[in-house]
Amino acid sequence: MVSLLVRAARGLPVSHTPVWFMRQAGRSLPEYRRVREGVPMLQACRTPELVAEITLQPVRRHDVDAAVFFSDIVVPLAAAGIDVDIVPGTGPVVASPVRTRADVDALPDLDPAVIDDIAEAVRLTVAELGDKALVGFAGAPFTLASYLVEGGPSRNHEHTKAMMYGDPVTWNALCAKLARISTTFLRVQIEAGASAIQLFDSWVGALSRPDYERHVQQHSAAVLSGVADLEVPRIHFGVGTGELLASMGAAGADVVGVDYRISLEEANARLGGQYALQGNLDPALLFAPWEPLEAKVREILAAGAHAPGHIFNLGHGVLPSTDPDMLTRVTALVHELSAG
C-alpha cells in the first residue's frame, strides 16, 4: 500500500493531508530523553534498536503520517572516518577544519558496508510502521561543507564563502565528495525500506540565488539525481530559502520544503505550481494559545490545497521545549480539517 505521504508527494489524491514534523524524533519527548540518557548522540545514531525506538516514538504519540529516520547530518561523515563529534549545546565540531585542496583530497569516501547498522535500523523501523512512510534524510553538500570548513556551526560562514569565492576548484572538489557521501547514505536508507527522502540544507539561506546556482545547485542536484533510479519522492528543504525555492526545485526535487518565512501561497507562485509543497507552520507558534495556532493551521491548509500536493509540516524543526501535546493536537486538527 502506498503511504499518504508518498501519494501527496506525487500529487495523487489523499484521504487527508499527511503530516509529520521535522525533528519530531527526539528532543521534545520525555520518552526520548529517557532512552537517550547517558548515550552520546553519535553512538545513539549507530545503535539500530535505539534508532528504531526513537524514530517510532512520535508516530505512537502523535499519530503522524510518517516517521523521520533518527540520525544527524554528520553521521555519514563520522562513519566515513572524518573526525567530527556532536558536542551538547554546540552541535557538530570538526577536529581539523578543511581549508586546502590537500585537506579535501584526504577526506575519505563512504563505503556502504560500514553503515550496515543504518540499514538495519531502517529495516527494524519499517517493520513496525505498517502503511506509514519512513522519511530518510541526509545533509546537503553546502551545509556539510560549511561544518567542515568552519570547524563547527557558524553565523557568517566566512571561511566557507572565502573558499567558495576564492578557490572554486577546491570548493567544487569538496562539494562533489560530500555529494557522493550523502548519496551513499540516502541509497542505503532507501534500499533498506525508506519510502521518501529529505535533503536538508540548514545553512544555504546564507547565499544569494545567483551564488546558489553558480556554486551549490549542481552538487545538490548530484545527490537528488543519484537516488532518482530508486523512485522514491525527494524532498528538498532549506532554511531561509524563500529566494532560492525555484532553484532548489530545479535541482531535482519532487517536493519543495518551505520554511515559515514565506507563505505556501507565495511559494507555490514562485515555483510555478510545478511541485508538491511541504510546510510550513512556525515552530514558535506551538507555544502560542490554541486559537491563533488553530487559525494558522487552517490558513496553511488552505494555501497548500492550491499546490499539486501538500505535506503539512513545520517551517523548521521542533524546538526542544515544545509541549508534545501541542504536536498531537495539531496533527489531529490537520487530519480533521483535511479529511475528504
Secondary structure, DSSP 8 states (H G I E B T S, - for coil): ---HHHHHHTT---SS--B--TT-SSTT-HHHHHHHTT--HHHHHT-HHHHHHHHHHHHHHH--SEEE----TTHHHHHHT--EEEETTTEEEESS---SHHHHHH-----GGGGHHHHHHHHHHHHHHTTSEEEEEEE-HHHHHHHHHHSS--SS-HHHHHHHHH-HHHHHHHHHHHHHHHHHHHHHHHHHT-SEEEEEETTGGGS-HHHHHHHTHHHHHHHHHHTGGG---EEEEETT-GGGHHHHHHTT-SEEE--TTS-HHHHHHHTTT-SEEE--B-GGGGGS-HHHHHHHHHHHHHHHTTSS-EEB-BSS---TT--HHHHHHHHHHHHHHH--
